[in-house]
Amino acid sequence: MDYLRRIRLARVHEELRRKEPGQVTVTDVAHRWGFTHRGRFAGAYRRRYGVTPSATLHKTHG
């Protein structure tokens, strides 16, 4: 399960990096990759990438 979660997080991360705000929402992308609990998803994403999913979408981290 950890392996699959890492793969799904990586897919979300890549999609958020490619898209511009207004094209997608974090919630839409997360749901597309099977994350249905926003809080758990956001926590796992931040632990993995060190930023929030919305920071990745808005490219405010670097």
ABEGO torsion letter per residue (X at the ends): XAAAAAAAAAAAAAAAAABBBGABBAAAAAAAAGBABAAAAAAAAAAAAGBBAAAAAAGAAX
